[in-house]
Amino acid sequence: MQSIKKQFITDENLKPVAVIINYQDWQKIEALLQQQEEKLLSQLESTEAVVWSPQVDQSAVQALSDLKGEQEDSTESFKALAAYAGSIQLTIDPLEYQSETRNSWL
């Protein structure tokens, strides 16, 4: 593949947050992605699938049942915590607190 000229946009910490490329390069990339998608879809159409049913696999039925039980336990824990929603009153803005804490390390 050809070299693509890129321009990077960074935030105030010089971390990359975006990339600018030429429109012509973008069109080439888009065309390649379209070709790849068509290729994968045609492979998928010609692929045979194996159907699995949990009703005939007792270990799978048990695992699914256990997962459902764990989810219900998790939901109950969430409901218990939800009772405290809105009861916490912050005395300082969280970002201000974070900034002060980081500055204290210096």
C-alpha positions as CSV (number, residue, x, y, z in Angstrom):
1,M,0.0,0.0,0.0
2,Q,1.2,3.5,-0.7
3,S,2.3,5.9,1.9
4,I,-0.5,8.1,3.2
5,K,0.4,11.7,4.2
6,K,-1.0,12.3,7.7
7,Q,-1.4,15.3,9.9
8,F,-2.0,14.7,13.6
9,I,-4.1,16.9,15.8
10,T,-3.1,16.7,19.5
11,D,-4.7,17.9,22.7
12,E,-3.0,20.3,25.2
13,N,-1.0,17.2,26.6
14,L,0.3,16.5,23.1
15,K,-1.7,13.2,22.9
16,P,-3.1,12.5,19.4
17,V,-6.8,13.0,19.2
18,A,-7.4,13.1,15.4
19,V,-5.8,12.5,12.0
20,I,-6.2,14.5,8.8
21,I,-5.6,12.8,5.5
22,N,-6.0,14.0,1.9
23,Y,-9.5,13.4,0.4
24,Q,-8.0,11.3,-2.4
25,D,-6.4,9.0,0.2
26,W,-9.6,8.7,2.1
27,Q,-11.4,7.7,-1.1
28,K,-8.8,5.0,-1.7
29,I,-9.1,3.7,1.8
30,E,-12.9,3.7,1.5
31,A,-12.7,1.7,-1.7
32,L,-10.4,-0.8,-0.1
33,L,-12.7,-1.2,2.8
34,Q,-15.7,-1.7,0.5
35,Q,-13.8,-4.4,-1.4
36,Q,-12.8,-6.1,1.8
37,E,-16.4,-6.0,3.1
38,E,-17.7,-7.6,-0.1
39,K,-15.0,-10.3,0.0
40,L,-15.9,-11.1,3.6
41,L,-19.6,-11.1,2.9
42,S,-19.2,-13.5,0.0
43,Q,-17.1,-15.8,2.2
44,L,-19.8,-15.7,4.8
45,E,-22.5,-16.6,2.3
46,S,-20.5,-19.7,1.2
47,T,-19.8,-20.8,4.8
48,E,-21.8,-23.5,6.4
49,A,-23.0,-23.0,9.9
50,V,-23.1,-25.5,12.7
51,V,-26.3,-25.1,14.8
52,W,-25.9,-25.7,18.5
53,S,-28.8,-26.2,20.9
54,P,-28.4,-25.7,24.6
55,Q,-31.3,-28.1,25.3
56,V,-29.1,-31.1,24.4
57,D,-26.1,-29.9,26.3
58,Q,-26.8,-30.2,30.0
59,S,-23.5,-28.5,31.0
60,A,-24.4,-25.5,28.8
61,V,-27.9,-25.4,30.3
62,Q,-26.4,-25.3,33.8
63,A,-23.9,-22.6,32.8
64,L,-26.6,-20.4,31.4
65,S,-28.7,-21.0,34.5
66,D,-25.7,-20.0,36.7
67,L,-25.2,-16.9,34.7
68,K,-28.8,-15.9,35.1
69,G,-28.5,-16.3,38.8
70,E,-25.4,-14.2,39.0
71,Q,-27.1,-11.5,37.0
72,E,-30.1,-11.5,39.4
73,D,-27.7,-11.2,42.3
74,S,-26.0,-8.3,40.6
75,T,-29.3,-6.6,40.0
76,E,-30.2,-7.0,43.7
77,S,-26.9,-5.4,44.7
78,F,-27.5,-2.5,42.3
79,K,-31.0,-2.0,43.8
80,A,-29.5,-1.9,47.3
81,L,-27.0,0.8,46.2
82,A,-29.7,2.7,44.3
83,A,-31.3,3.5,47.7
84,Y,-28.4,5.9,48.3
85,A,-28.7,7.7,45.0
86,G,-28.7,11.5,45.6
87,S,-27.7,11.2,49.2
88,I,-24.0,12.0,48.7
89,Q,-23.3,15.8,48.8
90,L,-20.0,16.7,47.3
91,T,-18.0,19.5,49.1
92,I,-15.7,20.0,46.2
93,D,-15.8,19.6,42.4
94,P,-14.3,16.2,41.5
95,L,-12.0,17.6,38.8
96,E,-10.8,20.3,41.2
97,Y,-10.1,17.6,43.9
98,Q,-8.2,15.5,41.3
99,S,-6.2,18.5,40.3
100,E,-5.3,19.4,43.9
101,T,-4.3,15.9,44.6
102,R,-2.1,15.6,41.6
103,N,-0.5,19.0,42.4
104,S,0.3,17.8,45.9
105,W,2.4,15.0,44.5
106,L,4.8,17.5,42.8
